Amino acid sequence: MLEFRLTPTAHTAETGSIPTLQTPSANWIGSLSKPVDTTYNGLSPTADAKAIAVEQFIHPWHLRLARDVIHAGGLIAYPTEAVFGLGCHPQDGDAVARLLKLKRRPQEKGLILIADTPQALAPYLGEIPEQAWQRVVESWPGPNTWVVPASDSTPLWLTGRYDSIAVRVTDHPLAAALCRVAGTPLVSTSANLSQHPPAVNPLQVHLRCSPGVDLVVHGRTGGLSRPTVIRDALKETLIRS
C-alpha cells in the first residue's frame, strides 16, 4: 500500500523528523493497467518530502501521484467530511469491481459520486426539474448528498438497481482537490467492510482495508460526527440522517 502523509504520526512527533513519502514499488506499478508518473519537476519523493511537513498542505507532486493512481485503475483512501472514503475513477468498471469486492458490498446498492463542482457531475445527471436542482446546488459545496435521476450513459456499476445516483459537491478541501486535479468525480464510499464501522483515520484504513487500497492520502476528516445526510432531490425525503 502506497501512502503520503499530510499529518505527523506519533513517531514523527516524538523524533521531530519530517514525515517521509514511500516511492511506488515496481511490483505495485506493474499491477496497474497504465504507467504511473513518479517524478515531479525532476525531484524524487525523498528529496521533495520536506514539502509535506505542514498539516493539510499537499505539494503538486502528491496530487499528481493521486491523479495517476486514479487514472491507472487504482483505489485510493482519503479523508472526507466525516470518515475516510474509498474511491476510484467512476468510469473504470474494473476499479469499481475491486472496490466492491474489498468492501464486500453488493453492486445493486449503488455508489456515491463526489466532485469539486456541480458541472463536473453533469455527465451523470438525468433530467432534474429546475426547482429541485436549485435546491440541490444551494446546499453545495457541503456535506449534503442528493439522490437524483441518472443519465442514460451512467454505468450500472454506479447506479446498481436504481435509475438514480447519489451525488455531492464536497466542501472538504482535500477531497475537492483530488477531484479537481484528477479531472473527474470520484467514487466515494466509506472505508470499511459492509456493516462494519467506517475508518476515521489512516491507521484504521490500514487495519480494515489493507492490502486492497493502492494509495492512502493522510489528512483530517471534516469533523462531522456521522456520514453526510442523503436526501431524494425529487421527493424531498430524507434517506439517511
C-alpha positions as CSV (number, residue, x, y, z in Angstrom):
1,M,0.0,0.0,0.0
2,L,1.4,3.4,-1.1
3,E,0.8,6.4,1.0
4,F,1.7,10.0,1.5
5,R,1.3,11.7,4.9
6,L,-0.1,15.1,5.5
7,T,-0.2,15.0,9.3
8,P,2.6,14.0,11.7
9,T,2.5,10.4,13.0
10,A,3.3,9.5,16.6
11,H,6.8,8.6,15.5
12,T,7.4,12.0,13.8
13,A,6.0,13.9,16.8
14,E,8.5,12.1,19.1
15,T,11.6,12.5,16.9
16,G,10.8,15.8,15.3
17,S,11.5,14.3,11.9
18,I,9.6,15.2,8.8
19,P,7.1,12.6,7.5
20,T,8.5,10.6,4.6
21,L,6.9,9.5,1.4
22,Q,7.1,6.0,0.1
23,T,8.0,5.5,-3.5
24,P,5.7,3.2,-5.5
25,S,7.4,-0.2,-5.9
26,A,7.9,-1.8,-9.3
27,N,5.5,-4.6,-8.4
28,W,2.8,-2.1,-7.4
29,I,3.2,-0.1,-10.7
30,G,3.2,-3.3,-12.7
31,S,-0.1,-4.4,-11.2
32,L,-2.0,-1.4,-12.7
33,S,-3.2,-1.1,-16.2
34,K,-1.4,2.1,-17.0
35,P,2.0,3.6,-16.2
36,V,2.3,5.9,-13.2
37,D,4.4,9.0,-13.3
38,T,6.6,9.0,-10.2
39,T,8.5,12.3,-10.8
40,Y,7.7,15.9,-10.3
41,N,9.9,18.5,-12.0
42,G,12.8,16.1,-11.7
43,L,12.6,15.8,-8.0
44,S,12.5,12.4,-6.2
45,P,9.9,11.7,-3.5
46,T,12.7,11.6,-0.9
47,A,14.2,14.9,-2.0
48,D,10.8,16.5,-2.0
49,A,9.4,15.0,1.2
50,K,10.1,18.3,3.1
51,A,7.2,19.8,1.3
52,I,4.6,17.9,3.3
53,A,5.7,19.0,6.8
54,V,2.8,21.4,7.1
55,E,-0.5,19.8,8.0
56,Q,-3.2,19.7,5.3
57,F,-0.7,21.0,2.7
58,I,-0.2,19.0,-0.5
59,H,2.6,19.5,-2.9
60,P,1.6,19.3,-6.5
61,W,3.7,16.1,-6.8
62,H,1.4,14.4,-4.4
63,L,-1.7,15.5,-6.2
64,R,-0.2,14.3,-9.5
65,L,0.6,10.9,-7.9
66,A,-3.0,10.5,-6.7
67,R,-4.3,11.6,-10.1
68,D,-2.1,9.0,-11.8
69,V,-3.2,6.2,-9.4
70,I,-6.8,7.1,-10.1
71,H,-6.4,7.1,-13.9
72,A,-4.3,3.8,-13.7
73,G,-7.2,1.9,-12.2
74,G,-6.1,2.2,-8.6
75,L,-8.1,2.5,-5.4
76,I,-7.4,5.4,-3.0
77,A,-8.4,6.2,0.5
78,Y,-8.8,9.8,1.5
79,P,-10.5,11.9,4.2
80,T,-14.0,13.3,3.7
81,E,-16.4,15.3,5.8
82,A,-16.9,12.6,8.4
83,V,-14.9,9.5,7.6
84,F,-12.2,8.1,5.3
85,G,-13.6,7.2,2.0
86,L,-12.6,4.7,-0.6
87,G,-12.5,6.0,-4.2
88,C,-11.6,5.3,-7.8
89,H,-12.4,6.6,-11.3
90,P,-16.2,6.2,-11.8
91,Q,-15.8,5.2,-15.4
92,D,-13.4,2.3,-14.6
93,G,-15.6,-0.7,-14.1
94,D,-12.6,-2.9,-13.1
95,A,-11.6,-0.5,-10.4
96,V,-15.2,-0.3,-9.1
97,A,-15.4,-4.1,-9.1
98,R,-12.2,-4.2,-6.9
99,L,-13.7,-1.6,-4.6
100,L,-16.9,-3.5,-4.2
101,K,-15.1,-6.8,-3.6
102,L,-12.9,-5.1,-1.0
103,K,-15.9,-3.8,0.9
104,R,-18.0,-6.9,0.3
105,R,-20.7,-4.5,-0.9
106,P,-23.3,-5.7,-3.4
107,Q,-23.3,-3.8,-6.7
108,E,-27.0,-3.4,-6.6
109,K,-26.8,-0.9,-3.8
110,G,-25.2,1.8,-5.9
111,L,-22.5,4.2,-5.0
112,I,-22.0,7.9,-4.3
113,L,-20.0,10.3,-6.5
114,I,-18.3,13.4,-5.2
115,A,-17.0,16.3,-7.2
116,D,-15.5,19.7,-6.8
117,T,-18.2,21.5,-8.9
118,P,-21.7,20.8,-10.0
119,Q,-20.6,21.0,-13.6
120,A,-18.2,18.0,-13.1
121,L,-21.3,15.8,-12.3
122,A,-23.2,16.8,-15.4
123,P,-22.4,13.6,-17.4
124,Y,-24.0,11.5,-14.7
125,L,-27.2,13.6,-14.3
126,G,-30.5,12.9,-15.9
127,E,-33.4,15.4,-16.2
128,I,-34.0,17.3,-13.0
129,P,-36.7,19.9,-12.5
130,E,-35.3,23.4,-12.2
131,Q,-36.7,24.0,-8.7
132,A,-35.3,20.7,-7.4
133,W,-31.9,21.4,-9.0
134,Q,-31.8,24.8,-7.5
135,R,-32.4,23.3,-4.0
136,V,-29.5,20.9,-4.6
137,V,-26.9,23.4,-5.8
138,E,-27.8,25.8,-3.0
139,S,-26.7,23.2,-0.5
140,W,-23.2,22.8,-2.1
141,P,-20.4,22.7,-1.5
142,G,-21.3,21.0,1.7
143,P,-22.0,17.7,3.5
144,N,-25.2,17.1,1.6
145,T,-25.6,14.1,-0.7
146,W,-28.6,14.1,-3.1
147,V,-30.2,11.2,-5.0
148,V,-31.0,12.5,-8.5
149,P,-32.1,10.9,-11.8
150,A,-29.1,9.3,-13.5
151,S,-28.3,9.9,-17.2
152,D,-28.7,7.1,-19.6
153,S,-24.9,6.8,-20.0
154,T,-24.2,6.4,-16.3
155,P,-22.7,2.9,-15.8
156,L,-24.8,0.3,-14.0
157,W,-21.9,-0.3,-11.6
158,L,-22.6,3.1,-10.2
159,T,-26.4,3.1,-10.1
160,G,-26.9,-0.5,-9.1
161,R,-30.5,-1.5,-9.3
162,Y,-31.7,2.1,-9.4
163,D,-32.3,4.6,-12.2
164,S,-30.8,7.3,-9.9
165,I,-27.5,8.2,-8.5
166,A,-26.2,9.8,-5.3
167,V,-24.0,12.9,-5.8
168,R,-22.3,15.5,-3.7
169,V,-20.1,18.6,-4.3
170,T,-17.8,18.2,-1.3
171,D,-16.6,21.0,0.9
172,H,-13.7,19.0,2.2
173,P,-10.6,20.8,0.7
174,L,-8.5,17.7,0.2
175,A,-11.3,15.6,-1.3
176,A,-12.2,18.5,-3.6
177,A,-8.6,19.0,-4.6
178,L,-8.3,15.3,-5.6
179,C,-11.4,15.6,-7.8
180,R,-10.1,18.8,-9.4
181,V,-6.6,17.5,-10.2
182,A,-7.9,14.1,-11.4
183,G,-10.4,16.0,-13.7
184,T,-13.2,13.7,-12.7
185,P,-15.7,13.0,-10.0
186,L,-14.7,10.2,-7.6
187,V,-16.5,7.2,-6.3
188,S,-16.9,7.8,-2.6
189,T,-17.8,5.1,-0.1
190,S,-16.8,4.7,3.5
191,A,-13.5,2.8,4.1
192,N,-14.8,-0.3,5.8
193,L,-16.3,-3.7,5.2
194,S,-20.0,-3.5,4.8
195,Q,-21.9,-3.5,8.1
196,H,-18.7,-2.6,10.0
197,P,-17.7,0.8,11.4
198,P,-16.0,3.2,8.9
199,A,-12.4,4.2,9.2
200,V,-11.9,7.7,10.6
201,N,-8.1,7.8,10.3
202,P,-5.3,6.3,8.2
203,L,-4.4,3.7,10.8
204,Q,-7.9,2.3,10.7
205,V,-7.8,2.3,6.9
206,H,-4.7,0.0,7.2
207,L,-6.3,-2.2,9.7
208,R,-9.6,-2.6,7.9
209,C,-8.9,-2.3,4.2
210,S,-5.2,-3.3,3.7
211,P,-3.9,-4.6,1.3
212,G,-6.6,-3.7,-1.2
213,V,-6.0,0.0,-1.2
214,D,-3.3,1.3,-3.5
215,L,-2.9,4.8,-2.1
216,V,-3.7,6.3,1.3
217,V,-3.9,10.1,1.5
218,H,-3.3,11.2,5.0
219,G,-5.3,14.1,6.4
220,R,-8.0,15.1,8.8
221,T,-11.7,14.4,8.2
222,G,-14.0,17.4,8.3
223,G,-15.2,16.7,11.8
224,L,-18.7,15.6,11.2
225,S,-19.9,13.0,13.8
226,R,-21.6,10.9,11.2
227,P,-21.6,10.4,7.4
228,T,-23.3,13.0,5.3
229,V,-27.0,13.4,5.0
230,I,-28.6,11.8,2.0
231,R,-31.9,13.2,0.5
232,D,-34.0,12.4,-2.5
233,A,-34.0,15.6,-4.6
234,L,-37.3,14.9,-6.3
235,K,-39.3,13.6,-3.4
236,E,-37.7,15.9,-0.9
237,T,-37.4,12.9,1.5
238,L,-34.7,12.0,3.9
239,I,-32.9,8.8,3.1
240,R,-30.0,8.9,5.6
241,S,-29.8,11.3,8.5
